[in-house]
Amino acid sequence: MLRLIVGLGVPVLLVVRLGAGGVVDALGAITWPAVVAALALGAMTTVAGAARWCVVARGVGLTLSLRDATADAYRATLLNSLLPAGVLGDVHRAVRHHRPGDARGARAVVIERVAGQVVVVAVGVTVLVASPALLHSLVGPGLGVLAGALGVALLAAGVWIATARRATRVRVALLAALRDVREGLGRVRTAPAVLLFSLIALAGLLALFVLAARTAGVSAPLGQLLPLVTVALLAMSVPLTVGGWGPREAAAAVAFAAVGLDPGQGLATSVVYGVLALISCLPGAVVLLADAVGRPNARRWPGWAALPWRTCSPSSATVRVRPTPAG
């Protein structure tokens, strides 16, 4: 409920406060070249994320082709954009690759996802540290208190996991996860490739944000614009979004105002980015459709199996032989 309130309420409040005229004009400025560019940038980001996933999966001893990884990544991105939690697409991806008794498939998805988020957060924090005006505008006492409370909660959870008897299974799972992290990220054969693909994916997201800003009519120089869109992208890591909406719009408006630009342009840029991001992952709908068509029994009539004249193939029959007294 809190995620829905923040993810949907914050953009509405910003539109009421700043006005809807700039947002409507920016949405009307989306042209077919912008749509094609969004699809191309989405393909770049998705393939880079899929390649990163392949590297991690192979590092932990699994076999995953780039083709299958790209299809699953498109499906996950679309579900993340449409479903409230923002991560259900990745949960679906982890469930698909989980095998009973072997959690490496699910852990590889988690490791790949976390590795990408770590790169985004690291770049965003670096930009904030290098931009004192942005840091002063975005980091207030409320955010400091929230960060302190989160740190205390993590410390308490760590102490409980390390000492409590009931946390034995958790400790075993964490040790297995740490082994996979070491193999998937901490080796010479994996770490550089994961970092490279993460930076490529981040570059695609930033380029899509710049495209949204230009579509919304923002004429600021690229050197001034990149830190602003990086901060807006960093805000999407806050786990209180609905498909990325909410904190992103607030961060964009505040960041634009911090450097003397119109906060309404920041809001319009973020809204256009949300629309273009949804367009960029539309190939995931083709993957979902292919799943529905290729699912077993998808084209079979519900009562077809009960028809008396249906022939039974030998492969679907079970033959039981009872030995006779004569052998």
Salt bridges, closest charged atoms under 4 A:
ASP72 OD1 - ARG75 NH1 2.69
ASP72 OD1 - ARG96 NE 3.83
ASP72 OD2 - HIS97 NE2 2.61
ASP90 OD1 - ARG93 NH2 2.59
ASP90 OD2 - ARG113 NE 3.23
ASP102 OD2 - ARG104 NH2 2.85
GLU112 OE2 - ARG52 NH2 2.65
GLU112 OE1 - ARG93 NH2 3.10
ASP180 OD2 - ARG107 NE 2.43
GLU183 OE2 - ARG182 NE 3.96
GLU183 OE2 - ARG187 NH2 2.72
GLU183 OE1 - ARG189 NH2 3.37
GLU249 OE2 - ARG248 NH2 2.86
ASP291 OD2 - ARG75 NE 2.77
